[in-house]
Amino acid sequence: MRPRKRSFAIKGHRTSISLETPFWEVLKEIADEKHISLAALVGEIDSTRADKTGLSTSVRLYVLEFLRARLRDRPLS
């Protein structure tokens, strides 16, 4: 699976991130759930990331933490 690149304007600066399709899909679901645009969500992630962590990595970790939280809240079958 090859990453797909998308460009966003964050704080007036144009940047691109590359993610695999499943990450884009979950990221869009999160944005929809929060009633914000994908660009706004990426901006939120960007504002909280560690200085030396790349934006694509930060987005992947954000998606991972979101899904882990969902699993913790899920009742066992």
N, CA, C and O atoms as a Maestro MAE file, in Angstrom:
{
 s_m_m2io_version
 :::
 2.0.0
}

f_m_ct {
 s_m_title
 :::
 protein
 m_atom[308] {
  # First column is atom index #
  i_m_mmod_type
  r_m_x_coord
  r_m_y_coord
  r_m_z_coord
  i_m_residue_number
  s_m_chain_name
  s_m_pdb_residue_name
  s_m_pdb_atom_name
  i_m_atomic_number
  :::
  1 25 0.844 -1.169 0.000 1 A "MET " " N  " 7
  2 3 0.000 0.000 0.000 1 A "MET " " CA " 6
  3 2 0.895 1.240 0.000 1 A "MET " " C  " 6
  4 15 1.740 1.414 0.878 1 A "MET " " O  " 8
  5 25 0.695 2.072 -0.977 2 A "ARG " " N  " 7
  6 3 1.513 3.277 -1.104 2 A "ARG " " CA " 6
  7 2 0.827 4.463 -0.444 2 A "ARG " " C  " 6
  8 15 -0.393 4.601 -0.535 2 A "ARG " " O  " 8
  9 25 1.589 5.314 0.213 3 A "PRO " " N  " 7
  10 3 1.004 6.508 0.835 3 A "PRO " " CA " 6
  11 2 0.453 7.471 -0.216 3 A "PRO " " C  " 6
  12 15 0.950 7.550 -1.339 3 A "PRO " " O  " 8
  13 25 -0.582 8.195 0.182 4 A "ARG " " N  " 7
  14 3 -1.159 9.258 -0.649 4 A "ARG " " CA " 6
  15 2 -0.800 10.591 -0.014 4 A "ARG " " C  " 6
  16 15 -0.898 10.761 1.201 4 A "ARG " " O  " 8
  17 25 -0.388 11.521 -0.837 5 A "LYS " " N  " 7
  18 3 0.022 12.833 -0.345 5 A "LYS " " CA " 6
  19 2 -1.136 13.826 -0.472 5 A "LYS " " C  " 6
  20 15 -1.854 13.844 -1.472 5 A "LYS " " O  " 8
  21 25 -1.299 14.654 0.571 6 A "ARG " " N  " 7
  22 3 -2.276 15.744 0.549 6 A "ARG " " CA " 6
  23 2 -1.607 16.993 1.089 6 A "ARG " " C  " 6
  24 15 -0.724 16.924 1.945 6 A "ARG " " O  " 8
  25 25 -2.037 18.132 0.580 7 A "SER " " N  " 7
  26 3 -1.489 19.409 1.029 7 A "SER " " CA " 6
  27 2 -2.511 20.166 1.852 7 A "SER " " C  " 6
  28 15 -3.712 20.112 1.584 7 A "SER " " O  " 8
  29 25 -2.016 20.874 2.860 8 A "PHE " " N  " 7
  30 3 -2.855 21.675 3.741 8 A "PHE " " CA " 6
  31 2 -2.166 23.001 4.011 8 A "PHE " " C  " 6
  32 15 -0.942 23.108 3.930 8 A "PHE " " O  " 8
  33 25 -2.964 24.010 4.333 9 A "ALA " " N  " 7
  34 3 -2.426 25.277 4.824 9 A "ALA " " CA " 6
  35 2 -2.616 25.271 6.333 9 A "ALA " " C  " 6
  36 15 -3.740 25.184 6.826 9 A "ALA " " O  " 8
  37 25 -1.512 25.365 7.061 10 A "ILE " " N  " 7
  38 3 -1.545 25.379 8.518 10 A "ILE " " CA " 6
  39 2 -0.879 26.668 8.977 10 A "ILE " " C  " 6
  40 15 0.304 26.895 8.724 10 A "ILE " " O  " 8
  41 25 -1.649 27.498 9.648 11 A "LYS " " N  " 7
  42 3 -1.148 28.804 10.116 11 A "LYS " " CA " 6
  43 2 -0.544 29.591 8.960 11 A "LYS " " C  " 6
  44 15 0.496 30.232 9.111 11 A "LYS " " O  " 8
  45 25 -1.202 29.538 7.809 12 A "GLY " " N  " 7
  46 3 -0.752 30.284 6.648 12 A "GLY " " CA " 6
  47 2 0.427 29.678 5.906 12 A "GLY " " C  " 6
  48 15 0.920 30.262 4.941 12 A "GLY " " O  " 8
  49 25 0.879 28.527 6.341 13 A "HIS " " N  " 7
  50 3 2.017 27.855 5.714 13 A "HIS " " CA " 6
  51 2 1.533 26.582 5.034 13 A "HIS " " C  " 6
  52 15 0.847 25.767 5.651 13 A "HIS " " O  " 8
  53 25 1.883 26.411 3.781 14 A "ARG " " N  " 7
  54 3 1.473 25.229 3.021 14 A "ARG " " CA " 6
  55 2 2.387 24.057 3.365 14 A "ARG " " C  " 6
  56 15 3.611 24.188 3.341 14 A "ARG " " O  " 8
  57 25 1.791 22.921 3.682 15 A "THR " " N  " 7
  58 3 2.570 21.725 3.999 15 A "THR " " CA " 6
  59 2 1.874 20.499 3.426 15 A "THR " " C  " 6
  60 15 0.666 20.515 3.191 15 A "THR " " O  " 8
  61 25 2.627 19.459 3.206 16 A "SER " " N  " 7
  62 3 2.071 18.208 2.676 16 A "SER " " CA " 6
  63 2 2.370 17.076 3.637 16 A "SER " " C  " 6
  64 15 3.414 17.046 4.290 16 A "SER " " O  " 8
  65 25 1.428 16.142 3.710 17 A "ILE " " N  " 7
  66 3 1.674 14.929 4.477 17 A "ILE " " CA " 6
  67 2 1.286 13.729 3.631 17 A "ILE " " C  " 6
  68 15 0.377 13.794 2.803 17 A "ILE " " O  " 8
  69 25 1.991 12.643 3.857 18 A "SER " " N  " 7
  70 3 1.737 11.394 3.139 18 A "SER " " CA " 6
  71 2 1.292 10.342 4.137 18 A "SER " " C  " 6
  72 15 1.968 10.077 5.131 18 A "SER " " O  " 8
  73 25 0.133 9.743 3.851 19 A "LEU " " N  " 7
  74 3 -0.417 8.691 4.704 19 A "LEU " " CA " 6
  75 2 -1.004 7.596 3.832 19 A "LEU " " C  " 6
  76 15 -1.417 7.837 2.698 19 A "LEU " " O  " 8
  77 25 -1.035 6.401 4.374 20 A "GLU " " N  " 7
  78 3 -1.706 5.298 3.706 20 A "GLU " " CA " 6
  79 2 -3.217 5.528 3.780 20 A "GLU " " C  " 6
  80 15 -3.706 6.194 4.692 20 A "GLU " " O  " 8
  81 25 -3.948 4.972 2.816 21 A "THR " " N  " 7
  82 3 -5.393 5.188 2.705 21 A "THR " " CA " 6
  83 2 -6.162 4.914 3.997 21 A "THR " " C  " 6
  84 15 -7.024 5.721 4.346 21 A "THR " " O  " 8
  85 25 -5.903 3.825 4.729 22 A "PRO " " N  " 7
  86 3 -6.666 3.613 5.966 22 A "PRO " " CA " 6
  87 2 -6.500 4.748 6.980 22 A "PRO " " C  " 6
  88 15 -7.443 5.070 7.702 22 A "PRO " " O  " 8
  89 25 -5.324 5.351 7.040 23 A "PHE " " N  " 7
  90 3 -5.127 6.483 7.949 23 A "PHE " " CA " 6
  91 2 -5.952 7.685 7.499 23 A "PHE " " C  " 6
  92 15 -6.562 8.362 8.327 23 A "PHE " " O  " 8
  93 25 -5.975 7.954 6.196 24 A "TRP " " N  " 7
  94 3 -6.802 9.051 5.685 24 A "TRP " " CA " 6
  95 2 -8.271 8.805 6.006 24 A "TRP " " C  " 6
  96 15 -8.990 9.725 6.396 24 A "TRP " " O  " 8
  97 25 -8.710 7.570 5.843 25 A "GLU " " N  " 7
  98 3 -10.120 7.251 6.092 25 A "GLU " " CA " 6
  99 2 -10.507 7.478 7.548 25 A "GLU " " C  " 6
  100 15 -11.543 8.082 7.827 25 A "GLU " " O  " 8
  101 25 -9.686 7.001 8.477 26 A "VAL " " N  " 7
  102 3 -9.996 7.179 9.902 26 A "VAL " " CA " 6
  103 2 -9.864 8.646 10.286 26 A "VAL " " C  " 6
  104 15 -10.664 9.153 11.073 26 A "VAL " " O  " 8
  105 25 -8.872 9.330 9.746 27 A "LEU " " N  " 7
  106 3 -8.706 10.752 10.043 27 A "LEU " " CA " 6
  107 2 -9.946 11.537 9.612 27 A "LEU " " C  " 6
  108 15 -10.391 12.435 10.326 27 A "LEU " " O  " 8
  109 25 -10.495 11.207 8.461 28 A "LYS " " N  " 7
  110 3 -11.723 11.865 7.976 28 A "LYS " " CA " 6
  111 2 -12.895 11.550 8.898 28 A "LYS " " C  " 6
  112 15 -13.704 12.433 9.184 28 A "LYS " " O  " 8
  113 25 -12.999 10.317 9.364 29 A "GLU " " N  " 7
  114 3 -14.061 9.948 10.309 29 A "GLU " " CA " 6
  115 2 -13.949 10.753 11.596 29 A "GLU " " C  " 6
  116 15 -14.959 11.202 12.139 29 A "GLU " " O  " 8
  117 25 -12.732 10.937 12.084 30 A "ILE " " N  " 7
  118 3 -12.519 11.716 13.305 30 A "ILE " " CA " 6
  119 2 -12.942 13.165 13.074 30 A "ILE " " C  " 6
  120 15 -13.639 13.751 13.903 30 A "ILE " " O  " 8
  121 25 -12.523 13.738 11.957 31 A "ALA " " N  " 7
  122 3 -12.894 15.123 11.637 31 A "ALA " " CA " 6
  123 2 -14.409 15.260 11.543 31 A "ALA " " C  " 6
  124 15 -14.976 16.219 12.068 31 A "ALA " " O  " 8
  125 25 -15.066 14.323 10.886 32 A "ASP " " N  " 7
  126 3 -16.528 14.358 10.769 32 A "ASP " " CA " 6
  127 2 -17.184 14.276 12.137 32 A "ASP " " C  " 6
  128 15 -18.151 14.986 12.413 32 A "ASP " " O  " 8
  129 25 -16.662 13.416 12.987 33 A "GLU " " N  " 7
  130 3 -17.208 13.242 14.332 33 A "GLU " " CA " 6
  131 2 -17.061 14.519 15.166 33 A "GLU " " C  " 6
  132 15 -17.917 14.837 15.992 33 A "GLU " " O  " 8
  133 25 -15.964 15.242 14.937 34 A "LYS " " N  " 7
  134 3 -15.709 16.487 15.664 34 A "LYS " " CA " 6
  135 2 -16.365 17.693 14.987 34 A "LYS " " C  " 6
  136 15 -16.314 18.809 15.504 34 A "LYS " " O  " 8
  137 25 -16.983 17.457 13.823 35 A "HIS " " N  " 7
  138 3 -17.630 18.520 13.037 35 A "HIS " " CA " 6
  139 2 -16.640 19.615 12.637 35 A "HIS " " C  " 6
  140 15 -16.940 20.806 12.716 35 A "HIS " " O  " 8
  141 25 -15.462 19.183 12.208 36 A "ILE " " N  " 7
  142 3 -14.453 20.113 11.713 36 A "ILE " " CA " 6
  143 2 -13.893 19.575 10.403 36 A "ILE " " C  " 6
  144 15 -14.074 18.404 10.068 36 A "ILE " " O  " 8
  145 25 -13.217 20.440 9.678 37 A "SER " " N  " 7
  146 3 -12.617 20.009 8.412 37 A "SER " " CA " 6
  147 2 -11.369 19.173 8.675 37 A "SER " " C  " 6
  148 15 -10.795 19.197 9.764 37 A "SER " " O  " 8
  149 25 -10.977 18.450 7.666 38 A "LEU " " N  " 7
  150 3 -9.749 17.664 7.748 38 A "LEU " " CA " 6
  151 2 -8.556 18.591 7.993 38 A "LEU " " C  " 6
  152 15 -7.664 18.268 8.777 38 A "LEU " " O  " 8
  153 25 -8.546 19.734 7.325 39 A "ALA " " N  " 7
  154 3 -7.460 20.703 7.511 39 A "ALA " " CA " 6
  155 2 -7.415 21.214 8.946 39 A "ALA " " C  " 6
  156 15 -6.333 21.386 9.509 39 A "ALA " " O  " 8
  157 25 -8.576 21.457 9.541 40 A "ALA " " N  " 7
  158 3 -8.619 21.927 10.930 40 A "ALA " " CA " 6
  159 2 -8.088 20.858 11.879 40 A "ALA " " C  " 6
  160 15 -7.362 21.173 12.822 40 A "ALA " " O  " 8
  161 25 -8.439 19.610 11.639 41 A "LEU " " N  " 7
  162 3 -7.946 18.524 12.485 41 A "LEU " " CA " 6
  163 2 -6.429 18.377 12.351 41 A "LEU " " C  " 6
  164 15 -5.731 18.213 13.352 41 A "LEU " " O  " 8
  165 25 -5.928 18.436 11.139 42 A "VAL " " N  " 7
  166 3 -4.480 18.359 10.934 42 A "VAL " " CA " 6
  167 2 -3.799 19.544 11.630 42 A "VAL " " C  " 6
  168 15 -2.714 19.391 12.191 42 A "VAL " " O  " 8
  169 25 -4.425 20.708 11.596 43 A "GLY " " N  " 7
  170 3 -3.887 21.867 12.302 43 A "GLY " " CA " 6
  171 2 -3.832 21.651 13.803 43 A "GLY " " C  " 6
  172 15 -2.864 22.045 14.454 43 A "GLY " " O  " 8
  173 25 -4.871 21.025 14.360 44 A "GLU " " N  " 7
  174 3 -4.884 20.706 15.796 44 A "GLU " " CA " 6
  175 2 -3.741 19.748 16.140 44 A "GLU " " C  " 6
  176 15 -3.028 19.940 17.125 44 A "GLU " " O  " 8
  177 25 -3.584 18.731 15.323 45 A "ILE " " N  " 7
  178 3 -2.522 17.752 15.559 45 A "ILE " " CA " 6
  179 2 -1.164 18.441 15.468 45 A "ILE " " C  " 6
  180 15 -0.278 18.190 16.285 45 A "ILE " " O  " 8
  181 25 -1.005 19.301 14.481 46 A "ASP " " N  " 7
  182 3 0.248 20.022 14.301 46 A "ASP " " CA " 6
  183 2 0.580 20.886 15.518 46 A "ASP " " C  " 6
  184 15 1.741 20.980 15.915 46 A "ASP " " O  " 8
  185 25 -0.423 21.510 16.101 47 A "SER " " N  " 7
  186 3 -0.173 22.424 17.221 47 A "SER " " CA " 6
  187 2 0.221 21.700 18.505 47 A "SER " " C  " 6
  188 15 0.747 22.321 19.429 47 A "SER " " O  " 8
  189 25 -0.027 20.389 18.571 48 A "THR " " N  " 7
  190 3 0.293 19.649 19.795 48 A "THR " " CA " 6
  191 2 1.464 18.680 19.634 48 A "THR " " C  " 6
  192 15 1.834 17.995 20.588 48 A "THR " " O  " 8
  193 25 2.039 18.616 18.453 49 A "ARG " " N  " 7
  194 3 3.108 17.632 18.235 49 A "ARG " " CA " 6
  195 2 4.434 18.095 18.811 49 A "ARG " " C  " 6
  196 15 4.692 19.291 18.949 49 A "ARG " " O  " 8
  197 25 5.258 17.131 19.141 50 A "ALA " " N  " 7
  198 3 6.608 17.417 19.637 50 A "ALA " " CA " 6
  199 2 7.442 18.016 18.505 50 A "ALA " " C  " 6
  200 15 7.238 17.694 17.335 50 A "ALA " " O  " 8
  201 25 8.369 18.876 18.861 51 A "ASP " " N  " 7
  202 3 9.171 19.602 17.867 51 A "ASP " " CA " 6
  203 2 9.855 18.713 16.840 51 A "ASP " " C  " 6
  204 15 9.887 19.051 15.657 51 A "ASP " " O  " 8
  205 25 10.392 17.606 17.265 52 A "LYS " " N  " 7
  206 3 11.186 16.780 16.348 52 A "LYS " " CA " 6
  207 2 10.381 15.668 15.686 52 A "LYS " " C  " 6
  208 15 10.931 14.854 14.944 52 A "LYS " " O  " 8
  209 25 9.090 15.635 15.953 53 A "THR " " N  " 7
  210 3 8.241 14.605 15.359 53 A "THR " " CA " 6
  211 2 7.638 15.147 14.072 53 A "THR " " C  " 6
  212 15 7.056 16.232 14.063 53 A "THR " " O  " 8
  213 25 7.775 14.397 12.989 54 A "GLY " " N  " 7
  214 3 7.207 14.821 11.718 54 A "GLY " " CA " 6
  215 2 5.682 14.828 11.766 54 A "GLY " " C  " 6
  216 15 5.070 14.110 12.556 54 A "GLY " " O  " 8
  217 25 5.087 15.642 10.919 55 A "LEU " " N  " 7
  218 3 3.631 15.765 10.923 55 A "LEU " " CA " 6
  219 2 2.953 14.455 10.527 55 A "LEU " " C  " 6
  220 15 1.963 14.071 11.149 55 A "LEU " " O  " 8
  221 25 3.453 13.770 9.526 56 A "SER " " N  " 7
  222 3 2.846 12.490 9.124 56 A "SER " " CA " 6
  223 2 2.886 11.487 10.271 56 A "SER " " C  " 6
  224 15 1.908 10.782 10.518 56 A "SER " " O  " 8
  225 25 4.006 11.424 10.964 57 A "THR " " N  " 7
  226 3 4.125 10.529 12.121 57 A "THR " " CA " 6
  227 2 3.145 10.933 13.206 57 A "THR " " C  " 6
  228 15 2.495 10.077 13.806 57 A "THR " " O  " 8
  229 25 3.033 12.226 13.463 58 A "SER " " N  " 7
  230 3 2.106 12.710 14.490 58 A "SER " " CA " 6
  231 2 0.661 12.361 14.153 58 A "SER " " C  " 6
  232 15 -0.118 12.004 15.037 58 A "SER " " O  " 8
  233 25 0.306 12.463 12.882 59 A "VAL " " N  " 7
  234 3 -1.057 12.114 12.463 59 A "VAL " " CA " 6
  235 2 -1.294 10.619 12.661 59 A "VAL " " C  " 6
  236 15 -2.346 10.224 13.163 59 A "VAL " " O  " 8
  237 25 -0.345 9.795 12.279 60 A "ARG " " N  " 7
  238 3 -0.496 8.344 12.474 60 A "ARG " " CA " 6
  239 2 -0.665 8.012 13.956 60 A "ARG " " C  " 6
  240 15 -1.516 7.199 14.316 60 A "ARG " " O  " 8
  241 25 0.138 8.637 14.811 61 A "LEU " " N  " 7
  242 3 0.037 8.389 16.252 61 A "LEU " " CA " 6
  243 2 -1.297 8.874 16.805 61 A "LEU " " C  " 6
  244 15 -1.865 8.232 17.689 61 A "LEU " " O  " 8
  245 25 -1.801 9.986 16.305 62 A "TYR " " N  " 7
  246 3 -3.100 10.509 16.720 62 A "TYR " " CA " 6
  247 2 -4.204 9.509 16.376 62 A "TYR " " C  " 6
  248 15 -5.063 9.207 17.206 62 A "TYR " " O  " 8
  249 25 -4.170 9.003 15.150 63 A "VAL " " N  " 7
  250 3 -5.164 8.012 14.717 63 A "VAL " " CA " 6
  251 2 -5.056 6.755 15.577 63 A "VAL " " C  " 6
  252 15 -6.073 6.206 16.002 63 A "VAL " " O  " 8
  253 25 -3.844 6.301 15.833 64 A "LEU " " N  " 7
  254 3 -3.640 5.122 16.673 64 A "LEU " " CA " 6
  255 2 -4.230 5.335 18.065 64 A "LEU " " C  " 6
  256 15 -4.932 4.461 18.575 64 A "LEU " " O  " 8
  257 25 -3.958 6.476 18.682 65 A "GLU " " N  " 7
  258 3 -4.491 6.756 20.017 65 A "GLU " " CA " 6
  259 2 -6.014 6.840 20.008 65 A "GLU " " C  " 6
  260 15 -6.664 6.388 20.951 65 A "GLU " " O  " 8
  261 25 -6.585 7.414 18.954 66 A "PHE " " N  " 7
  262 3 -8.039 7.482 18.816 66 A "PHE " " CA " 6
  263 2 -8.635 6.078 18.785 66 A "PHE " " C  " 6
  264 15 -9.612 5.797 19.479 66 A "PHE " " O  " 8
  265 25 -8.045 5.202 17.981 67 A "LEU " " N  " 7
  266 3 -8.560 3.836 17.861 67 A "LEU " " CA " 6
  267 2 -8.349 3.041 19.145 67 A "LEU " " C  " 6
  268 15 -9.203 2.237 19.518 67 A "LEU " " O  " 8
  269 25 -7.230 3.253 19.820 68 A "ARG " " N  " 7
  270 3 -6.992 2.576 21.105 68 A "ARG " " CA " 6
  271 2 -8.032 3.007 22.133 68 A "ARG " " C  " 6
  272 15 -8.536 2.179 22.891 68 A "ARG " " O  " 8
  273 25 -8.350 4.276 22.162 69 A "ALA " " N  " 7
  274 3 -9.366 4.775 23.094 69 A "ALA " " CA " 6
  275 2 -10.716 4.130 22.793 69 A "ALA " " C  " 6
  276 15 -11.461 3.780 23.708 69 A "ALA " " O  " 8
  277 25 -11.023 3.976 21.522 70 A "ARG " " N  " 7
  278 3 -12.275 3.318 21.138 70 A "ARG " " CA " 6
  279 2 -12.307 1.875 21.627 70 A "ARG " " C  " 6
  280 15 -13.335 1.402 22.112 70 A "ARG " " O  " 8
  281 25 -11.196 1.188 21.502 71 A "LEU " " N  " 7
  282 3 -11.131 -0.204 21.957 71 A "LEU " " CA " 6
  283 2 -11.296 -0.308 23.466 71 A "LEU " " C  " 6
  284 15 -11.943 -1.234 23.955 71 A "LEU " " O  " 8
  285 25 -10.721 0.630 24.205 72 A "ARG " " N  " 7
  286 3 -10.858 0.619 25.668 72 A "ARG " " CA " 6
  287 2 -12.311 0.815 26.086 72 A "ARG " " C  " 6
  288 15 -12.753 0.246 27.084 72 A "ARG " " O  " 8
  289 25 -13.053 1.615 25.331 73 A "ASP " " N  " 7
  290 3 -14.446 1.918 25.663 73 A "ASP " " CA " 6
  291 2 -15.422 0.853 25.191 73 A "ASP " " C  " 6
  292 15 -16.607 0.904 25.522 73 A "ASP " " O  " 8
  293 25 -14.942 -0.093 24.436 74 A "ARG " " N  " 7
  294 3 -15.802 -1.111 23.832 74 A "ARG " " CA " 6
  295 2 -16.043 -2.260 24.806 74 A "ARG " " C  " 6
  296 15 -15.092 -2.790 25.379 74 A "ARG " " O  " 8
  297 25 -17.299 -2.649 24.999 75 A "PRO " " N  " 7
  298 3 -17.564 -3.787 25.893 75 A "PRO " " CA " 6
  299 2 -17.031 -5.090 25.296 75 A "PRO " " C  " 6
  300 15 -17.037 -5.280 24.079 75 A "PRO " " O  " 8
  301 25 -16.581 -5.967 26.158 76 A "LEU " " N  " 7
  302 3 -16.097 -7.266 25.694 76 A "LEU " " CA " 6
  303 2 -17.261 -8.132 25.250 76 A "LEU " " C  " 6
  304 15 -18.341 -8.080 25.837 76 A "LEU " " O  " 8
  305 25 -17.042 -8.922 24.221 77 A "SER " " N  " 7
  306 3 -18.112 -9.795 23.703 77 A "SER " " CA " 6
  307 2 -18.249 -11.023 24.562 77 A "SER " " C  " 6
  308 15 -19.093 -11.876 24.289 77 A "SER " " O  " 8
  :::
 }
 m_bond[307] {
  # First column is bond index #
  i_m_from
  i_m_to
  i_m_order
  :::
  1 1 2 1
  2 2 3 1
  3 3 4 2
  4 3 5 1
  5 5 6 1
  6 6 7 1
  7 7 8 2
  8 7 9 1
  9 9 10 1
  10 10 11 1
  11 11 12 2
  12 11 13 1
  13 13 14 1
  14 14 15 1
  15 15 16 2
  16 15 17 1
  17 17 18 1
  18 18 19 1
  19 19 20 2
  20 19 21 1
  21 21 22 1
  22 22 23 1
  23 23 24 2
  24 23 25 1
  25 25 26 1
  26 26 27 1
  27 27 28 2
  28 27 29 1
  29 29 30 1
  30 30 31 1
  31 31 32 2
  32 31 33 1
  33 33 34 1
  34 34 35 1
  35 35 36 2
  36 35 37 1
  37 37 38 1
  38 38 39 1
  39 39 40 2
  40 39 41 1
  41 41 42 1
  42 42 43 1
  43 43 44 2
  44 43 45 1
  45 45 46 1
  46 46 47 1
  47 47 48 2
  48 47 49 1
  49 49 50 1
  50 50 51 1
  51 51 52 2
  52 51 53 1
  53 53 54 1
  54 54 55 1
  55 55 56 2
  56 55 57 1
  57 57 58 1
  58 58 59 1
  59 59 60 2
  60 59 61 1
  61 61 62 1
  62 62 63 1
  63 63 64 2
  64 63 65 1
  65 65 66 1
  66 66 67 1
  67 67 68 2
  68 67 69 1
  69 69 70 1
  70 70 71 1
  71 71 72 2
  72 71 73 1
  73 73 74 1
  74 74 75 1
  75 75 76 2
  76 75 77 1
  77 77 78 1
  78 78 79 1
  79 79 80 2
  80 79 81 1
  81 81 82 1
  82 82 83 1
  83 83 84 2
  84 83 85 1
  85 85 86 1
  86 86 87 1
  87 87 88 2
  88 87 89 1
  89 89 90 1
  90 90 91 1
  91 91 92 2
  92 91 93 1
  93 93 94 1
  94 94 95 1
  95 95 96 2
  96 95 97 1
  97 97 98 1
  98 98 99 1
  99 99 100 2
  100 99 101 1
  101 101 102 1
  102 102 103 1
  103 103 104 2
  104 103 105 1
  105 105 106 1
  106 106 107 1
  107 107 108 2
  108 107 109 1
  109 109 110 1
  110 110 111 1
  111 111 112 2
  112 111 113 1
  113 113 114 1
  114 114 115 1
  115 115 116 2
  116 115 117 1
  117 117 118 1
  118 118 119 1
  119 119 120 2
  120 119 121 1
  121 121 122 1
  122 122 123 1
  123 123 124 2
  124 123 125 1
  125 125 126 1
  126 126 127 1
  127 127 128 2
  128 127 129 1
  129 129 130 1
  130 130 131 1
  131 131 132 2
  132 131 133 1
  133 133 134 1
  134 134 135 1
  135 135 136 2
  136 135 137 1
  137 137 138 1
  138 138 139 1
  139 139 140 2
  140 139 141 1
  141 141 142 1
  142 142 143 1
  143 143 144 2
  144 143 145 1
  145 145 146 1
  146 146 147 1
  147 147 148 2
  148 147 149 1
  149 149 150 1
  150 150 151 1
  151 151 152 2
  152 151 153 1
  153 153 154 1
  154 154 155 1
  155 155 156 2
  156 155 157 1
  157 157 158 1
  158 158 159 1
  159 159 160 2
  160 159 161 1
  161 161 162 1
  162 162 163 1
  163 163 164 2
  164 163 165 1
  165 165 166 1
  166 166 167 1
  167 167 168 2
  168 167 169 1
  169 169 170 1
  170 170 171 1
  171 171 172 2
  172 171 173 1
  173 173 174 1
  174 174 175 1
  175 175 176 2
  176 175 177 1
  177 177 178 1
  178 178 179 1
  179 179 180 2
  180 179 181 1
  181 181 182 1
  182 182 183 1
  183 183 184 2
  184 183 185 1
  185 185 186 1
  186 186 187 1
  187 187 188 2
  188 187 189 1
  189 189 190 1
  190 190 191 1
  191 191 192 2
  192 191 193 1
  193 193 194 1
  194 194 195 1
  195 195 196 2
  196 195 197 1
  197 197 198 1
  198 198 199 1
  199 199 200 2
  200 199 201 1
  201 201 202 1
  202 202 203 1
  203 203 204 2
  204 203 205 1
  205 205 206 1
  206 206 207 1
  207 207 208 2
  208 207 209 1
  209 209 210 1
  210 210 211 1
  211 211 212 2
  212 211 213 1
  213 213 214 1
  214 214 215 1
  215 215 216 2
  216 215 217 1
  217 217 218 1
  218 218 219 1
  219 219 220 2
  220 219 221 1
  221 221 222 1
  222 222 223 1
  223 223 224 2
  224 223 225 1
  225 225 226 1
  226 226 227 1
  227 227 228 2
  228 227 229 1
  229 229 230 1
  230 230 231 1
  231 231 232 2
  232 231 233 1
  233 233 234 1
  234 234 235 1
  235 235 236 2
  236 235 237 1
  237 237 238 1
  238 238 239 1
  239 239 240 2
  240 239 241 1
  241 241 242 1
  242 242 243 1
  243 243 244 2
  244 243 245 1
  245 245 246 1
  246 246 247 1
  247 247 248 2
  248 247 249 1
  249 249 250 1
  250 250 251 1
  251 251 252 2
  252 251 253 1
  253 253 254 1
  254 254 255 1
  255 255 256 2
  256 255 257 1
  257 257 258 1
  258 258 259 1
  259 259 260 2
  260 259 261 1
  261 261 262 1
  262 262 263 1
  263 263 264 2
  264 263 265 1
  265 265 266 1
  266 266 267 1
  267 267 268 2
  268 267 269 1
  269 269 270 1
  270 270 271 1
  271 271 272 2
  272 271 273 1
  273 273 274 1
  274 274 275 1
  275 275 276 2
  276 275 277 1
  277 277 278 1
  278 278 279 1
  279 279 280 2
  280 279 281 1
  281 281 282 1
  282 282 283 1
  283 283 284 2
  284 283 285 1
  285 285 286 1
  286 286 287 1
  287 287 288 2
  288 287 289 1
  289 289 290 1
  290 290 291 1
  291 291 292 2
  292 291 293 1
  293 293 294 1
  294 294 295 1
  295 295 296 2
  296 295 297 1
  297 297 298 1
  298 298 299 1
  299 299 300 2
  300 299 301 1
  301 301 302 1
  302 302 303 1
  303 303 304 2
  304 303 305 1
  305 305 306 1
  306 306 307 1
  307 307 308 2
  :::
 }
}
